[in-house]
Amino acid sequence: MEKEIVSECANCGKVVYCHGGFLEGVQEGKELFCFACYEMKKS
């Protein structure tokens, strides 16, 4: 399966991909976060 670049994390700038129809990050409102930054944000 191919990875497609979706955007960058709004916090750290890491590239967020879509892989096989699965977004490898979390969208909150109009912002997109990598999983690591989203977990830190929730805490």
C-alpha positions in Angstrom: 0.0 0.0 0.0 1.1 3.5 -0.8 1.5 6.3 1.8 0.2 9.7 0.7 1.2 12.9 2.4 -1.8 14.7 3.9 -0.3 17.6 5.8 2.1 18.5 8.6 1.4 18.3 12.3 0.2 21.7 13.6 2.5 21.3 16.6 5.8 19.8 15.6 5.7 19.9 11.8 6.1 16.2 11.3 4.6 14.9 8.0 1.2 13.2 8.5 0.3 10.4 6.0 -2.7 8.6 4.9 -1.8 4.9 4.5 -4.3 2.5 3.0 -7.2 4.8 3.8 -6.1 5.3 7.4 -5.1 8.8 8.6 -1.9 8.4 10.6 -2.8 11.4 12.8 -5.7 13.1 14.5 -7.8 16.0 13.1 -9.2 18.3 15.7 -11.2 21.1 14.3 -9.2 22.6 11.4 -5.8 21.3 12.9 -4.1 18.1 12.2 -1.7 16.5 14.8 0.6 13.5 14.7 -0.4 10.8 17.3 2.5 11.8 19.7 1.6 15.5 19.8 -2.1 14.7 20.2 -1.4 12.4 23.1 0.7 15.2 24.8 -2.1 17.7 24.1 -4.7 15.6 25.7 -2.7 15.2 28.9 
